[in-house]
Amino acid sequence: MNAAGVRFLAGTDSAAPNVFPGSGLHEDLAYFVQAGLAHMQALQAATRNPAEFLGKLQTQGTIEPGKFADLLLLDANPLDDIHNTQRIRAVLLHGKMLDRKSLDGLLEAEEKFAASH
């Protein structure tokens, strides 16, 4: 399909059993690479391609002036190893920077909530 020019969209199907928001997307990217897509093609399946499909490429999907500033800052290059998408240093969300310490605090709070419910 890739050789024929079919565009792929990464998705987590987070409502499905045993699929967890966040980690499911990283797994999808690894599966795309395992299936033969280049690392860049896998990344575009989670960024550029969905924005284009939804008609929102003018405002999101790539890093360009004037677009929404939602992105991950990683400790290692995902073009070298797609699993590096999991090495998140910080998140820029709606123009607000969440550093690793802040992200760890959010994860801890969610784990405590999940354990108590």
Phi and psi in degrees as a GROMACS rama.xvg file:
@    title "Ramachandran Plot"
@    xaxis  label "Phi"
@    yaxis  label "Psi"
@TYPE xy
-61.7905  -44.5461  ASN-2
-62.7156  -27.6146  ALA-3
-84.8165  -1.48721  ALA-4
91.8744  11.2485  GLY-5
-66.4296  131.402  VAL-6
-88.808  136.26  ARG-7
-105.789  148.574  PHE-8
-122.695  128.452  LEU-9
-84.2309  141.958  ALA-10
-151.643  157.568  GLY-11
-101.787  -18.2544  THR-12
46.9254  48.8677  ASP-13
-61.8479  -14.5791  SER-14
-82.5446  -8.51035  ALA-15
-76.5003  150.407  ALA-16
-60.7339  142.253  PRO-17
62.5346  20.1134  ASN-18
-115.887  124.686  VAL-19
-113.413  129.006  PHE-20
-53.0373  136.768  PRO-21
96.5151  -74.0492  GLY-22
-66.8992  -30.6481  SER-23
-60.7983  -36.6151  GLY-24
-67.8376  -41.1026  LEU-25
-61.5125  -39.4848  HIS-26
-64.8125  -41.7635  GLU-27
-59.3579  -42.902  ASP-28
-61.4787  -42.5814  LEU-29
-64.7165  -38.2486  ALA-30
-65.0435  -38.5829  TYR-31
-60.156  -44.7371  PHE-32
-66.2318  -42.814  VAL-33
-59.7245  -33.293  GLN-34
-79.7192  -6.43379  ALA-35
117.024  -3.5895  GLY-36
-72.8396  147.445  LEU-37
-67.9476  156.302  ALA-38
-55.224  -42.2392  HIS-39
-63.8819  -39.5992  MET-40
-64.0879  -38.643  GLN-41
-64.27  -44.5023  ALA-42
-62.55  -40.7992  LEU-43
-66.511  -27.4949  GLN-44
-65.36  -20.889  ALA-45
-106.396  -3.32992  ALA-46
-129.375  -78.925  THR-47
-66.2245  -47.6693  ARG-48
-61.4302  -45.1777  ASN-49
-63.6785  -38.7403  PRO-50
-62.2452  -42.2961  ALA-51
-65.3604  -44.6115  GLU-52
-59.2878  -39.1328  PHE-53
-84.9508  0.08176  LEU-54
72.9238  28.03  GLY-55
-119.169  18.9787  LYS-56
-64.4065  -21.7428  LEU-57
-70.4889  -21.5631  GLN-58
-121.13  -12.1982  THR-59
-155.855  173.348  GLN-60
101.365  -23.6877  GLY-61
-140.426  164.875  THR-62
-96.0856  106.433  ILE-63
-150.016  154.481  GLU-64
-56.155  136.661  PRO-65
90.0585  -7.13329  GLY-66
-95.2748  162.282  LYS-67
-56.705  139.103  PHE-68
-97.2238  62.6192  ALA-69
-110.331  114.728  ASP-70
-160.332  164.785  LEU-71
-101.805  141.789  LEU-72
-107.2  123.319  LEU-73
-108.071  156.937  LEU-74
-84.6881  -11.1206  ASP-75
-151.07  157.56  ALA-76
-78.5062  119.965  ASN-77
-71.6745  -12.0813  PRO-78
-75.4219  -20.5277  LEU-79
-84.2409  -39.0997  ASP-80
-152.848  117.274  ASP-81
-60.8029  -24.5033  ILE-82
-67.049  -13.3188  HIS-83
-67.1199  -11.9859  ASN-84
-63.7982  -17.9324  THR-85
-86.3414  -7.4642  GLN-86
-93.778  66.8656  ARG-87
-82.8221  122.276  ILE-88
-90.4049  -39.7841  ARG-89
-160.793  162.498  ALA-90
-126.184  133.199  VAL-91
-105.025  112.325  LEU-92
-127.423  117.346  LEU-93
54.3256  37.1675  HIS-94
81.3186  0.61764  GLY-95
-105.76  130.958  LYS-96
-87.4461  126.207  MET-97
-112.068  107.762  LEU-98
-79.1536  176.694  ASP-99
-57.8808  -40.4017  ARG-100
-62.6372  -43.5945  LYS-101
-63.5297  -42.4297  SER-102
-63.7176  -41.6588  LEU-103
-63.3526  -37.6008  ASP-104
-63.1312  -41.3254  GLY-105
-63.8255  -42.8752  LEU-106
-63.0653  -42.8007  LEU-107
-62.1144  -43.2995  GLU-108
-62.4763  -41.4621  ALA-109
-66.479  -39.3969  GLU-110
-63.8788  -41.5974  GLU-111
-64.2385  -43.532  LYS-112
-60.9207  -47.1974  PHE-113
-63.1212  -39.0357  ALA-114
-66.9627  -27.9331  ALA-115
-92.0138  -1.62467  SER-116
